[in-house]
Amino acid sequence: MQILIQTLIDGLLMGGIYGIASVGLSIIFGTIKIVNFAHGEWIMVGMYATYFVWSFTGGIDPFVGLIITIPIMFFFGLIVFFLTIRPILYGKGNDSAFIFSTVGTSLLLQNLALLFCSANYLAIKTPYTGKAFQLLGISVSVPRIYACITAVALSFVLTLFLSKSYLGKAIRAAAQDRDTATLMGIKHEKVFIITMGIGAITAGVAGTALMPFFYVFPTVGVSFSLISFVVAIIGGLGNLKGAFICGLILGVTEALGTHYIASDAGLLVAFALLIVVLIFRPQGLWPQSTMRRGG
């Protein structure tokens, strides 16, 4: 029983990171109706940004370094929007063009990381790296609990922003009906820009949360991209609350699969769960978009 509880706690802590990572994917789809196939690489960029902020500041705590990393990721999202999304969005491109654009961005970011950062595995060391505390005989990883708390806090702030602020309501309005929102005076291009920035921020925070106990290399985003897609699809694309909850579910499922089946069975179990959900609930567990309801 103790081993089972330990596995569940580890899964929940990792699931918080999966949740906040997939929230960024869902908010972009819910608002702009674009599936970002480069989302995993955005997380990779966030991990590299965290590493270099830590390195150049002489070892600042990565979570404190978010005050630098978050603006970097926001402007990164804006750059990606203006270079790869906007020309298609307001041109003659179709859905296929968005797919090629985001896949191309994914490959470009991987190769830029390889060119400028090499293929070496990079990691940061904090005073709590590798540390854990005992709770009723259960070992709880300090870096992972910090990461999960950060993910939950950002998810809460994002929910408040979307439901209470004028800009958040404008984002939800544009997601629900772009033409009507425009008639009401909402500039949908501004909404799209902010949405891309928010999506990049969530990816960056996920990358920061990973760095105290993980490592970064040019293709690290591939696995996180797959996991983010699984979580977002199971939760219902465009549903932020569903994405976060399903991140927790997937984290637990992956941990159980890794412990009770095989050490490399995590993704196998995740995709098995995706197939089961698609068979019985092809619209996802929470098909009603929170981008439309603000819940």
HELIX and SHEET records of a PDB file:
HELIX    1   1 GLN A    2  ILE A   32  1                                  31    
HELIX    2   2 HIS A   39  PHE A   56  1                                  18    
HELIX    3   3 LEU A   66  VAL A   80  1                                  15    
HELIX    4   4 PHE A   81  ILE A   85  3                                   5    
HELIX    5   5 ARG A   86  LEU A   89  1                                   4    
HELIX    6   6 ASP A   95  CYS A  117  1                                  23    
HELIX    7   7 VAL A  142  LYS A  164  1                                  23    
HELIX    8   8 TYR A  166  GLN A  176  1                                  11    
HELIX    9   9 ARG A  178  LEU A  183  1                                   6    
HELIX   10  10 HIS A  188  LEU A  210  1                                  23    
HELIX   11  11 GLY A  221  GLY A  235  1                                  15    
HELIX   12  12 LEU A  240  TYR A  260  1                                  21    
HELIX   13  13 GLY A  266  PHE A  280  1                                  15    
HELIX   14  14 THR A  290  ARG A  293  1                                   4    
SHEET    1   A 2 ALA A 132  LEU A 135  0                                        
SHEET    2   A 2 ILE A 138  SER A 141 -1                                        
END                                                                             
